[in-house]
């Protein structure tokens, strides 16, 4: 089976695209020279990941903050993309009415491969597939691409980088649990996992376990001390990691704990078994992060913000969910405090040690209010559920009450089904 990385780097024929790192297009094994326009690159990437055709008005709002001729700029970018991706017998840039879509059939796109694997369930993948996916991450999503005066696109870009970072960490966690403990790449995966998620208790426990199996107890103690300082700097509880370390030491014979790596018994080659979340309670745990407001088309410019309707809706949802007995909900003060520090939702979920994180956006435009919500499983970065609720704002309070009811019932039902 050809690795996912080699399909991008050395394909003898066909077209492939790298988004996990600087945007790179490869045709028949040769890198395609792209126009210098950042907005052209941003437009292609947005269309590549869009689940459906996108309206031209949305694309103009996303990328052009000047009143001159945004639709003319959009047409220019689309014409350049046609020159790069269209084939004699196939038009890759599809326009229908006022919408634009990108046909990616037959094109290998690393980010799409990762997103597809995440949707199927990263925890279900075999070792070979996990290794192939991990090799795709050669840098941040769209590394080096930011666009001035395009707050909506930059907000989308930040969200995508967070999402792919979470998927990368989930892939690494699965690799660590499935690789033999003495595999050459084990420490590289552990270090990257911790770099991505420095407050993930499971990553620290996995590193301590791996070091202990090699008899590197001094290194364990050094790591424990530095990690404790890191957690303390953010007022986070480090007790579970300390307890896990005591358990690791107690399970290792004294002779093994003093051994050098070369003297480790063969049993040390077994895979690392990661600790499960606290099972003292059967209730699932959930953090509802503060929703953000996005300006609609024709509204005031600016990126997503908090306050107003979004904060009110968040407070209402947390209060309603907290009244249910099916699961444990993190208090409002804790999630709002993390949001004030600009902590990403997935990172907040790990810091709060919860099973699920819910996020949402509120958007008012064209005589309606739209609220989009996602429920993500923290450990696997899997989107368990996503939905958009739209209502006419005739009575804004009744609308928010209606949307709040729908969100609460949907989240409750999804968590019960998982």
C-alpha positions in Angstrom: 0.0 0.0 0.0 1.4 3.4 -1.0 1.8 5.8 1.8 -0.3 8.9 1.9 2.8 11.0 1.9 4.3 9.3 -1.1 1.1 9.8 -3.1 1.6 13.6 -2.6 5.4 13.7 -3.2 6.1 11.2 -5.8 3.0 10.5 -7.8 4.0 9.5 -11.4 0.8 10.7 -12.8 -2.2 12.8 -11.7 -2.8 15.8 -9.5 -2.2 16.2 -5.7 -2.5 19.1 -3.3 -0.8 19.7 0.0 -2.6 21.9 2.5 -0.9 20.7 5.7 2.1 22.9 5.3 2.6 25.6 2.6 0.0 25.2 -0.2 1.6 23.0 -2.8 0.2 21.6 -6.0 1.9 18.7 -7.7 1.0 17.5 -11.2 2.6 14.3 -12.6 5.4 14.5 -9.9 6.3 18.1 -10.6 5.4 21.1 -8.4 3.1 23.6 -10.2 4.0 27.2 -10.0 1.1 29.1 -8.4 0.2 32.8 -8.8 1.5 34.9 -5.9 -2.0 36.0 -4.9 -2.7 35.0 -1.3 -6.5 35.4 -1.9 -6.4 33.0 -4.8 -4.8 30.4 -2.5 -7.2 31.1 0.2 -10.2 30.8 -2.2 -9.0 27.4 -3.4 -8.5 26.1 0.1 -11.9 27.3 1.3 -13.6 25.7 -1.7 -11.7 22.5 -1.3 -13.0 22.0 2.3 -16.5 23.4 1.7 -19.1 20.6 2.1 -21.2 22.1 -0.6 -21.3 24.9 -3.2 -20.6 28.4 -1.8 -22.4 31.6 -2.8 -20.4 34.3 -4.5 -21.6 36.8 -2.0 -20.2 34.7 0.8 -16.8 34.3 -1.0 -16.6 38.1 -1.6 -17.4 38.8 2.1 -14.9 36.2 3.2 -11.9 37.6 1.2 -12.5 41.1 -0.1 -12.8 44.0 2.4 -12.8 46.8 -0.3 -15.8 48.3 -2.1 -14.1 48.5 -5.5 -15.1 45.3 -7.4 -15.0 42.2 -5.2 -16.9 40.1 -7.8 -14.5 41.2 -10.5 -11.6 40.0 -8.2 -13.4 36.8 -7.6 -13.9 36.2 -11.3 -10.1 36.8 -11.8 -9.2 34.3 -9.1 -11.6 31.7 -10.5 -10.2 32.1 -14.0 -6.6 31.5 -12.7 -7.8 28.4 -10.8 -9.4 27.1 -14.0 -6.0 27.4 -15.7 -4.4 25.4 -13.0 -6.9 22.7 -12.3 -9.2 22.3 -15.3 -8.5 19.4 -17.7 -9.3 19.1 -21.4 -12.3 16.8 -20.6 -13.1 18.1 -17.1 -14.0 21.4 -15.6 -12.9 21.4 -11.9 -14.3 24.9 -11.1 -18.1 24.5 -11.2 -20.4 27.5 -11.3 -24.1 27.2 -11.1 -26.2 30.3 -10.8 -24.6 32.4 -8.1 -22.7 29.5 -6.5 -19.2 28.1 -6.9 -17.9 24.6 -6.1 -14.7 22.6 -6.6 -14.7 19.1 -8.1 -11.9 17.2 -6.4 -12.6 13.7 -7.7 -9.4 12.0 -8.6 -7.3 14.6 -6.8 -5.3 13.7 -3.7 -5.7 16.4 -1.1 -4.0 15.7 2.2 -6.3 17.7 4.4 -9.4 16.1 2.8 -7.8 12.6 3.5 -7.3 13.5 7.2 -10.8 15.0 7.5 -12.3 11.9 5.9 -10.4 9.6 8.3 -11.5 11.7 11.3 -15.2 11.5 10.2 -14.9 7.7 10.0 -13.3 7.6 13.4 -9.5 7.8 14.0 -9.7 5.2 16.8 -10.9 2.6 14.2 -7.9 3.0 11.9 -5.1 0.4 11.7 -1.5 1.1 12.4 -0.5 1.4 8.7 -3.2 3.9 8.0 -2.3 5.9 11.1 1.3 6.1 10.1 0.5 7.2 6.6 -1.8 10.0 8.0 0.8 11.2 10.5 3.3 11.7 7.6 0.9 14.1 6.0 1.5 16.7 8.7 4.6 18.6 7.4 3.4 21.9 8.9 0.5 23.9 10.0 -2.6 24.0 7.9 -1.9 26.6 5.1 1.4 27.4 6.8 2.4 31.0 6.3 -0.9 32.2 4.8 -2.6 35.1 6.5 -4.5 37.8 4.7 -4.7 41.4 5.8 -8.2 42.9 6.3 -10.0 39.6 5.9 -11.2 38.9 9.4 -13.8 36.3 8.4 -11.3 34.2 6.5 -8.6 34.5 9.2 -11.2 33.4 11.8 -12.0 30.4 9.6 -8.3 29.7 9.1 -7.6 29.7 12.8 -10.5 27.3 13.4 -9.2 25.0 10.7 -5.7 25.0 12.2 -7.1 24.1 15.6 -9.2 21.3 14.1 -6.4 19.8 12.2 -4.1 20.1 15.2 -6.6 18.2 17.2 -6.9 15.5 14.6 -3.1 15.3 14.5 -2.9 14.8 18.2 -5.7 12.1 18.1 -3.7 10.3 15.4 -0.5 10.4 17.5 -2.4 9.1 20.5 -3.6 6.2 18.6 -0.1 5.5 17.2 1.4 5.6 20.7 -1.2 3.1 21.9 -0.7 0.7 18.9 3.0 0.9 18.3 5.4 -1.5 20.1 6.8 0.4 23.1 10.4 0.1 21.7 9.5 1.3 18.2 12.1 3.8 16.9 9.5 6.5 16.2 7.8 6.2 19.6 9.6 9.2 21.2 9.1 11.4 18.2 5.4 10.8 18.3 5.2 11.4 22.0 7.2 14.7 21.7 5.0 15.9 18.9 1.8 15.0 20.8 3.0 16.9 23.9 4.0 19.9 21.7 0.5 20.0 20.3 -1.3 19.4 23.6 1.0 20.3 26.5 -1.8 20.0 29.0 -3.0 16.5 27.9 -2.6 14.3 30.9 -2.6 11.1 28.8 0.3 12.4 26.8 2.4 13.0 29.9 1.5 9.6 31.3 2.4 7.9 28.0 5.8 9.6 28.0 6.5 8.6 31.6 5.5 5.0 30.8 7.8 4.9 27.8 10.7 6.4 29.7 10.2 4.0 32.7 10.2 1.0 30.4 13.6 2.0 29.2 14.8 2.4 32.8 15.2 6.2 32.4 13.8 7.1 35.8 15.9 10.3 36.2 14.4 11.5 32.9 10.9 10.7 34.3 11.5 12.7 37.4 12.8 15.6 35.4 9.8 15.6 33.1 7.4 15.3 36.1 9.0 18.3 37.7 8.8 20.5 34.6 5.3 19.4 33.7 4.1 20.1 37.3 5.4 23.7 36.9 3.6 24.0 33.6 0.3 22.9 35.0 0.8 25.1 38.1 1.3 28.2 35.8 -2.2 27.7 34.5 -3.7 26.7 37.8 -4.4 23.2 36.6 -4.6 20.1 38.7 -1.6 17.8 38.2 -2.6 15.3 40.8 -3.8 12.6 38.3 -0.5 12.6 36.5 1.4 12.2 39.8 -0.9 9.4 40.8 -0.3 7.7 37.4 3.5 8.0 37.9 3.2 6.4 41.4 1.3 3.6 39.8 3.9 3.2 37.0 6.7 3.0 39.5 4.9 0.5 41.7 4.3 -1.8 38.7 8.0 -1.9 37.7 10.4 -4.2 39.6 13.1 -2.3 41.4 15.8 -3.9 39.3 14.0 -2.7 36.1 13.7 0.8 37.4 17.4 1.0 37.9 18.2 -0.7 34.5 19.7 0.8 31.5 17.7 0.7 28.3 19.8 -2.2 26.9 18.9 -4.3 30.0 15.2 -4.0 29.7 13.3 -7.3 29.6 11.6 -8.3 26.4 8.2 -7.6 27.9 8.9 -3.9 27.6 8.2 -4.2 23.9 4.5 -4.5 24.5 2.4 -1.5 23.4 1.8 1.3 25.8 -1.6 1.1 27.5 -3.0 4.6 28.0 -5.1 5.3 31.1 -8.8 5.7 30.6 -10.6 8.7 31.8 -11.9 8.7 35.4 -14.7 6.1 35.5 -15.7 6.9 39.1 -18.9 8.3 37.6 -20.8 6.9 34.7 -21.9 10.3 33.6 -20.4 11.8 30.5 -18.9 15.3 30.9 -19.4 18.4 28.7 -18.1 21.9 28.3 -20.2 24.4 26.4 -17.7 27.0 25.2 -19.0 30.6 24.7 -20.7 31.0 21.4 -19.4 33.8 19.0 -21.2 36.2 16.9 -20.4 36.7 13.2 -21.5 39.7 11.1 -23.8 38.8 8.3 -23.5 39.9 4.7 -24.1 43.6 4.4 -23.6 44.0 8.2 -20.6 45.7 9.9 -17.2 44.3 9.0 -15.1 42.5 11.6 -14.3 39.0 12.8 -16.3 36.9 15.2 -16.9 38.4 18.6 -18.4 37.5 21.9 -21.2 39.2 23.8 -24.8 40.1 23.2 -26.9 37.3 21.8 -24.1 34.8 21.7 -23.2 35.1 25.4 -26.9 35.0 26.4 -27.5 31.9 24.4 -24.4 30.2 25.9 -25.6 31.0 29.4 -29.1 29.7 28.6 -27.8 26.4 27.1 -25.4 25.7 30.1 -28.2 26.4 32.6 -30.6 24.1 30.8 -28.1 21.3 30.3 -27.0 21.5 34.0 -30.5 20.7 35.0 -30.4 17.3 33.3 -29.1 14.3 35.2 -27.7 12.5 32.2 -24.2 14.1 32.2 -22.0 16.6 34.1 -21.7 20.1 32.7 -18.8 22.5 33.4 -19.9 25.7 35.1 -20.1 28.9 33.2 -17.3 30.7 35.0 -14.8 28.0 34.0 -15.5 28.0 30.3 -15.8 31.8 30.1 -12.5 32.2 31.9 -10.7 29.9 29.4 -12.3 31.8 26.5 -11.0 35.1 27.9 -7.5 33.6 27.6 -8.2 32.7 23.9 -7.8 29.0 24.7 -9.0 26.9 21.8 -12.1 24.8 22.5 -10.4 21.5 22.0 -7.5 22.6 24.3 -10.1 23.8 26.8 -11.8 20.4 26.8 -8.5 18.7 27.6 -7.7 21.2 30.4 -11.2 20.7 31.9 -10.8 16.9 31.5 -14.2 16.5 29.8 -15.5 14.0 27.3 -17.2 16.5 24.9 -17.0 20.2 23.9 -19.8 22.1 22.3 -19.1 25.3 20.3 -21.3 27.6 18.3 -21.7 30.7 16.2 -24.6 33.1 15.9 -25.2 34.9 12.6 -27.9 37.5 11.7 -28.5 38.2 8.1 -31.2 38.5 5.4 -34.0 38.7 7.9 -33.1 35.6 9.9 -31.0 34.4 12.8 -28.8 31.3 12.2 -27.0 29.4 15.0 -24.5 26.7 14.0 -23.4 24.2 16.7 -20.9 21.4 16.9 -20.4 18.7 19.5 -16.9 17.2 19.5 -15.5 14.3 21.3 -12.3 15.7 23.0 -10.1 12.6 23.0 -10.6 11.6 19.3 -11.4 15.1 17.9 -14.4 13.4 16.2 -17.4 15.6 15.4 -20.2 13.7 17.0 -22.9 16.1 15.8 -23.3 19.3 14.0 -26.4 21.3 13.1 -27.5 24.8 12.0 -30.8 26.3 13.3 -32.4 29.1 11.4 -35.3 31.3 12.5 -36.9 34.6 11.6 -36.1 37.2 14.2 -39.7 38.4 14.6 -39.4 38.0 18.4 -35.7 37.6 19.2 -36.3 36.2 22.7 -38.8 33.6 21.5 -36.4 32.7 18.7 -33.5 32.2 21.1 -35.7 30.2 23.4 -36.7 28.0 20.5 -33.1 27.5 19.3 -31.9 26.9 22.9 -34.5 24.1 23.3 -33.5 22.5 20.0 -29.8 22.6 20.9 -30.2 21.2 24.4 -32.4 18.3 23.2 -30.0 17.5 20.4 -26.9 17.5 22.5 -28.6 15.4 25.2 -29.8 12.9 22.6 -26.4 12.6 20.9 -24.4 12.1 24.1 -26.9 9.4 25.2 -26.4 7.6 21.9 -22.6 7.6 22.0 
